[in-house]
Amino acid sequence: MAKVRAFEGTVENGLIRLRDNVTLPDKAKVYVIVPELLTEQPAVIWSPRLAHPEEAKEFTKVVLEVEGDARV
């Protein structure tokens, strides 16, 4: 079984800074545990669904072509 040690630190500009001048060797395996961090859930926008799919024919798209410059 591997030995485990805990070090306290902070995140600064996206980098983890350990306290007490702790240095770890390159490629050291580490586990990051973040206590009491509140994260916002991303907004979810659901695509609308028809309550009665058989009514889909009522939503037929019609494309009209208009002569002239639309100046868009």
trRosetta pair geometry for C-beta under 8 A, 3 or more apart (Angstrom, degrees):
i j d omega theta_ij theta_ji phi_ij phi_ji
7 18 4.9 3 142 -148 133 118
7 19 6.9 -174 175 44 88 78
7 20 7.5 -127 -151 46 101 111
7 22 5.0 -81 -143 35 148 175
8 18 7.4 119 84 -154 37 67
8 19 5.0 -1 85 16 86 127
9 16 5.4 69 116 176 142 86
9 17 5.3 180 -169 89 106 46
9 18 4.0 -65 -82 -102 126 43
9 19 5.6 -157 -91 -16 57 72
9 22 7.8 -100 -71 47 113 124
10 16 7.7 169 89 -151 28 55
10 17 5.5 -14 62 59 75 98
10 19 7.8 73 -7 -56 84 90
11 14 6.8 3 -180 -118 103 13
11 15 6.9 154 -155 74 64 31
11 16 5.8 -36 -97 -94 70 58
11 17 7.4 154 -107 13 18 80
12 15 5.9 -31 69 62 71 85
12 17 5.2 14 14 -11 115 128
16 32 7.0 -124 -90 -110 151 126
18 21 7.9 6 98 129 94 3
18 22 4.0 -70 125 59 137 112
18 23 7.9 -173 59 -70 133 31
18 24 7.7 102 -10 -18 155 104
19 22 6.9 42 73 1 42 108
24 28 4.3 -98 162 29 115 156
24 30 7.0 36 166 -67 172 123
25 28 5.0 117 64 -56 73 106
34 37 4.3 -2 139 -14 119 136
46 49 7.9 -47 148 -14 111 98
50 53 5.1 128 82 -88 122 48
50 55 6.0 -166 -171 63 134 98
50 56 6.0 -126 -16 -72 166 81
52 55 4.6 65 95 -4 102 112
53 56 5.7 -3 -175 -31 59 112
54 57 7.8 -24 165 6 51 100
55 58 5.2 -26 176 16 79 120
55 59 7.7 69 132 -13 78 98
56 59 5.9 -65 -165 37 49 106
57 60 6.4 2 -174 -46 51 102
66 70 7.1 97 79 -77 118 101
